[in-house]
Every structure is written in structure tokens, then in C-alpha cells.
């Protein structure tokens, strides 16, 4: 279900996606509305769930998480919910998806090195219901975008 947003909301969202610390005053000046209008619009966008949160985007490599891998996971169908729940609580699992196709789930892992990745893959393999995994280690990132184009 999508939420209806107008061009003013779109501009506010774009500016905040570029820099979440952009002052409401600056946004207001750019789009020709009052600062109070921007404040109210952002508040409504947050209440409606369009803006989930404001956060800093950290460089994984600079904080010791230089290895990225995707793990494709097969499970026993009746145990899929348990597997997904367990995966979502794992520290080095940064994204987890319930997917269609050959695999039941795909997770994105960021960790220090191959040794820690091996331990994580072993942990995933020990989850009740996991029947098989396949891992792809990222050699280089060609594109990684956090912004949603609207």
C-alpha cells in the first residue's frame, strides 16, 4: 500500500535523503514554504511511515566490516518462519529477505574476514530447518544506493 505524497513532500524527502541533517529552514527556503510547514510535513511523513528514521550511513570498511557476502538459504518450508526470525536477530546479518525461486531466503552479511564469515555460515547451517546454503562473496561493490527515487 503506497501513501499519497505531493511534490512538496517529494522535495523534502529528496533533500533529507541527500543529507538528513539539512535544516528545515534551508528546506523551506528552497521550496518556498515556511519552516513550520516543513516541520509539520516531516512529522506527518514520519507518522505515516514514509520516513522510517534518520540515520548516519557508515563506511563498513572503515569500521572493520570489509567483507560482504550474500548467503542463499534453503529451508524446510514449515520451519521458514523460525529460520527468518533467527536470521533477523544475528548481528552480522544486515539484510534478510524471504524470496521466491530456488531459495527461500537471502541474507546480506558484513563481517571482518573469511574466518568470521565461515563461523556465521556455520551458525546459519545450524538453525533448525536450514537444509542448504550457498555463499557469494562480494569482490567489489559496483553500486549500493540507500536513497529511494521518488
The 8 nearest C-alpha neighbors of each residue, nearest first, counted from 0:
[[1, 2, 3, 49, 48, 47, 4, 44],
 [0, 2, 3, 49, 4, 47, 48, 149],
 [1, 3, 4, 0, 49, 47, 48, 44],
 [2, 4, 1, 5, 8, 0, 49, 47],
 [5, 3, 8, 2, 9, 6, 7, 44],
 [4, 6, 8, 7, 9, 3, 10, 2],
 [5, 7, 9, 8, 10, 4, 11, 149],
 [8, 6, 10, 9, 5, 11, 30, 4],
 [9, 7, 11, 5, 6, 10, 4, 12],
 [10, 8, 6, 12, 7, 11, 13, 5],
 [9, 11, 13, 7, 12, 8, 14, 6],
 [12, 10, 8, 14, 9, 13, 15, 7],
 [11, 13, 9, 15, 10, 14, 16, 8],
 [14, 12, 10, 16, 15, 11, 9, 17],
 [13, 15, 17, 11, 16, 12, 10, 18],
 [14, 16, 19, 18, 12, 17, 13, 11],
 [15, 17, 13, 18, 14, 19, 146, 12],
 [16, 18, 14, 15, 13, 19, 146, 21],
 [19, 17, 15, 20, 16, 21, 14, 13],
 [18, 20, 15, 21, 16, 53, 17, 54],
 [19, 21, 18, 22, 15, 53, 23, 17],
 [22, 20, 19, 18, 15, 23, 25, 26],
 [21, 23, 24, 25, 20, 26, 19, 27],
 [22, 24, 26, 25, 34, 27, 37, 21],
 [23, 25, 27, 34, 22, 26, 28, 33],
 [24, 26, 28, 22, 27, 23, 29, 21],
 [27, 25, 23, 29, 24, 28, 30, 22],
 [28, 26, 32, 24, 34, 25, 30, 33],
 [29, 27, 25, 31, 26, 30, 24, 32],
 [30, 28, 26, 27, 31, 25, 32, 24],
 [29, 31, 27, 28, 32, 26, 7, 10],
 [32, 30, 28, 27, 29, 33, 26, 34],
 [33, 31, 27, 30, 36, 28, 34, 37],
 [34, 32, 36, 35, 27, 37, 31, 28],
 [33, 35, 24, 37, 27, 36, 23, 38],
 [36, 34, 38, 33, 37, 39, 23, 32],
 [37, 35, 33, 39, 34, 38, 40, 32],
 [36, 38, 40, 34, 35, 39, 41, 23],
 [37, 39, 35, 41, 36, 40, 42, 34],
 [40, 38, 42, 36, 37, 41, 35, 43],
 [41, 39, 37, 43, 42, 38, 36, 44],
 [42, 40, 44, 38, 43, 39, 37, 45],
 [41, 43, 39, 45, 40, 44, 38, 46],
 [44, 42, 46, 40, 45, 41, 47, 39],
 [43, 45, 41, 49, 47, 42, 46, 50],
 [46, 44, 50, 48, 42, 43, 47, 49],
 [45, 47, 43, 48, 44, 42, 49, 50],
 [48, 46, 44, 45, 49, 43, 2, 50],
 [47, 49, 45, 50, 46, 51, 44, 43],
 [50, 48, 44, 47, 45, 51, 2, 46],
 [49, 51, 45, 48, 44, 52, 47, 53],
 [50, 52, 48, 49, 45, 53, 44, 46],
 [53, 51, 50, 54, 45, 48, 49, 19],
 [54, 52, 19, 51, 55, 50, 20, 15],
 [53, 55, 52, 56, 19, 57, 20, 51],
 [56, 54, 57, 53, 19, 18, 20, 58],
 [55, 57, 54, 58, 145, 59, 53, 18],
 [56, 58, 59, 55, 62, 61, 60, 54],
 [57, 59, 61, 60, 62, 56, 64, 65],
 [60, 58, 64, 62, 61, 65, 57, 63],
 [61, 59, 65, 64, 63, 62, 58, 66],
 [60, 62, 58, 59, 63, 64, 65, 57],
 [63, 61, 59, 60, 64, 58, 57, 65],
 [62, 64, 60, 111, 61, 65, 59, 110],
 [65, 63, 110, 111, 59, 60, 109, 66],
 [64, 66, 60, 111, 63, 59, 110, 67],
 [67, 65, 110, 109, 112, 64, 111, 68],
 [68, 66, 109, 137, 108, 136, 110, 65],
 [69, 67, 136, 108, 137, 135, 107, 70],
 [68, 70, 107, 135, 106, 134, 108, 136],
 [69, 71, 134, 106, 133, 105, 72, 135],
 [72, 70, 105, 133, 132, 104, 102, 134],
 [71, 73, 132, 104, 102, 131, 103, 105],
 [74, 72, 102, 131, 103, 130, 129, 132],
 [75, 73, 129, 130, 128, 76, 79, 103],
 [74, 76, 128, 78, 77, 79, 129, 130],
 [77, 75, 79, 78, 74, 128, 103, 80],
 [78, 76, 75, 79, 80, 128, 74, 81],
 [79, 77, 128, 75, 81, 76, 80, 82],
 [78, 80, 82, 76, 81, 77, 74, 83],
 [81, 79, 83, 82, 78, 84, 77, 76],
 [80, 82, 84, 78, 79, 83, 85, 127],
 [83, 81, 79, 85, 80, 84, 86, 78],
 [84, 82, 86, 80, 85, 81, 79, 87],
 [83, 85, 81, 87, 82, 86, 80, 88],
 [84, 86, 82, 88, 87, 83, 81, 89],
 [87, 85, 83, 89, 88, 84, 82, 92],
 [86, 88, 84, 85, 89, 83, 95, 92],
 [87, 89, 86, 85, 90, 84, 92, 83],
 [90, 88, 86, 92, 87, 91, 85, 93],
 [91, 89, 92, 88, 93, 87, 86, 108],
 [90, 92, 108, 109, 89, 93, 110, 119],
 [93, 91, 108, 89, 90, 107, 94, 106],
 [94, 92, 107, 108, 91, 109, 95, 106],
 [93, 95, 107, 106, 92, 96, 108, 87],
 [96, 94, 106, 105, 87, 107, 93, 97],
 [95, 97, 105, 104, 98, 106, 94, 83],
 [96, 98, 104, 103, 105, 95, 99, 83],
 [99, 97, 104, 103, 96, 100, 102, 105],
 [98, 100, 103, 102, 101, 97, 104, 96],
 [99, 101, 102, 98, 103, 104, 97, 73],
 [100, 102, 103, 99, 73, 98, 72, 71],
 [103, 101, 73, 100, 72, 104, 71, 99],
 [102, 104, 73, 98, 97, 72, 99, 74],
 [105, 103, 97, 72, 98, 96, 102, 71],
 [104, 106, 71, 96, 70, 95, 72, 69],
 [107, 105, 95, 70, 94, 69, 96, 108],
 [108, 106, 69, 94, 93, 92, 68, 95],
 [107, 109, 92, 68, 91, 67, 93, 69],
 [110, 108, 67, 64, 91, 66, 68, 92],
 [109, 111, 64, 66, 112, 91, 65, 108],
 [112, 110, 64, 63, 65, 66, 115, 109],
 [111, 113, 114, 115, 66, 110, 116, 65],
 [114, 112, 116, 115, 117, 111, 66, 110],
 [115, 113, 117, 116, 112, 118, 111, 119],
 [114, 116, 118, 117, 113, 112, 119, 111],
 [117, 115, 113, 119, 114, 118, 120, 112],
 [116, 118, 120, 114, 115, 119, 113, 121],
 [119, 117, 121, 115, 116, 120, 122, 114],
 [120, 118, 122, 116, 121, 117, 123, 115],
 [119, 121, 123, 117, 122, 118, 116, 124],
 [120, 122, 118, 124, 119, 123, 117, 125],
 [123, 121, 119, 125, 120, 124, 118, 126],
 [122, 124, 120, 125, 126, 121, 119, 129],
 [123, 125, 121, 122, 126, 129, 120, 132],
 [126, 124, 122, 123, 127, 121, 129, 128],
 [127, 125, 123, 124, 129, 128, 82, 122],
 [128, 126, 129, 125, 82, 78, 81, 124],
 [127, 129, 75, 78, 74, 126, 130, 82],
 [130, 128, 74, 126, 127, 124, 131, 73],
 [129, 131, 74, 73, 128, 75, 132, 124],
 [132, 130, 73, 72, 129, 74, 133, 124],
 [133, 131, 72, 71, 73, 70, 134, 124],
 [132, 134, 71, 70, 72, 135, 131, 69],
 [133, 135, 70, 69, 71, 136, 132, 68],
 [134, 136, 69, 68, 137, 70, 133, 71],
 [137, 135, 68, 67, 138, 134, 69, 66],
 [136, 138, 68, 67, 139, 135, 140, 66],
 [137, 139, 136, 140, 67, 66, 68, 135],
 [140, 138, 137, 141, 67, 136, 142, 66],
 [139, 141, 142, 143, 137, 138, 67, 144],
 [140, 142, 139, 143, 138, 137, 144, 67],
 [143, 141, 140, 144, 139, 145, 137, 146],
 [142, 144, 145, 140, 141, 146, 139, 147],
 [143, 145, 146, 142, 147, 148, 141, 140],
 [144, 146, 147, 143, 16, 56, 148, 17],
 [147, 145, 144, 16, 148, 17, 13, 149],
 [146, 148, 149, 145, 144, 16, 13, 12],
 [149, 147, 146, 13, 9, 16, 145, 12],
 [148, 147, 9, 13, 12, 10, 146, 4]]
